[in-house]
Structures are given as structure tokens and as C-alpha cells.
Amino acid sequence: MICIEAIEAGQKHRVYGLLPQLIFNKACSLFYLGKRDEVKVLLRQAFYGAVGLGLSEQSNFMKNFALSELGIDIES
């Protein structure tokens, strides 16, 4: 639900740059809660959203964190 609400708020206020980070945070939270079914999908959405918005530093952080801390390769 938080992703849907965040997307709607982003569309309303034109603050799209915050969405990848919100999705990334949700994915990490789900991972640590043990709900790993949708984590890789959310991580990919966050990563490619950041890439699409030209947030290269943020996308690199997401990719490296997912691989080193969560053990998930989001590019494969």
C-alpha cells in the first residue's frame, strides 16, 4: 500500500525522485521481516527507477547494497 500511496503523492506533487528510495526502503523492510517473495521485484523497480531518473549515485548504492548486504543480484 505504501508504494501506491507514494506514487500517487509523487504524481500529485511531481516529486518522482523520491519514489525509488521509498520502494527500496520497502524492499529492505520486507527482506528483514522475512517476506522475501516480492523483494527482488521491488529492488529491480527501485534500481531501474533511479536509473531512469538519472540518479546514478543512488542506483549504484542500491545495486551494491542489494548484492553485498542482501545477497540479491538485481541485474540478473
C-alpha positions, 0 to 999 in steps of 0.5 A: 500500500505504501508504494501506491500511496507514494506514487500517487503523492509523487504524481500529485506533487511531481516529486518522482525522485523520491519514489525509488528510495521509498520502494527500496526502503520497502524492499529492505523492510520486507527482506528483514521481516522475512517476506522475501517473495516480492523483494527482488521485484521491488529492488529491480523497480527501485534500481531501474527507477533511479536509473531512469531518473538519472540518479546514478549515485543512488542506483549504484548504492542500491545495486551494491547494497542489494548484492553485498548486504542482501545477497540479491543480484538485481541485474540478473 
